[in-house]
Amino acid sequence: MNYRKASIEDIDNLIGLRKIQLADEGIEPSLDIDKELYFFFKDKLDDGSLIQWVVEDNNKMIATGAVIIYEFPPSYTNPSGKKAYITNMYTREDYRGQGIATSLLAKLVDETKNADVTKLWLGASKLGRPVYKKFGFKETDEWLELDLL
């Protein structure tokens, strides 16, 4: 298997995996989001705020994981002000249970450390929760959400 950072040339495959991931999470495809996904990946890969890793087996993309880096005002508990969000963690079903997600997560954590990020967070699916907890992530009650749709 080949682990590497994604590039602009990977966008079509990233879109395909993202849509498979959403379906696996039980989210029905109620509208076409290809254009929005294309511009998200292009813009974020271009400006460097998205670091996306992919795993290939026989030139087929079988897993992916990403981190989005945000800048907030510095604080006493986060002097750099940088925080990162783990997203797009997905492994095709027939490749699960081989440690691929854990390896991707380790690469993403290293990326954030190298970018001087001191806070890392994520939203985990039921399937992903054990991977993150085993890695050392802890559940918190920090967030409140407002749905604007």
Secondary structure by P-SEA (a helix, b strand, c coil): cbbbbbcccaaaaaaaaaaaaaaaacccccccaaaaaaaaaaaaaaacccbbbbbbcccccccccbbbbbbccccccccccbbbbbccccccccccccaaaaaaaaaaaaaaaaaccccccccccccaaaaaaaabbbbbccbbbbbcc
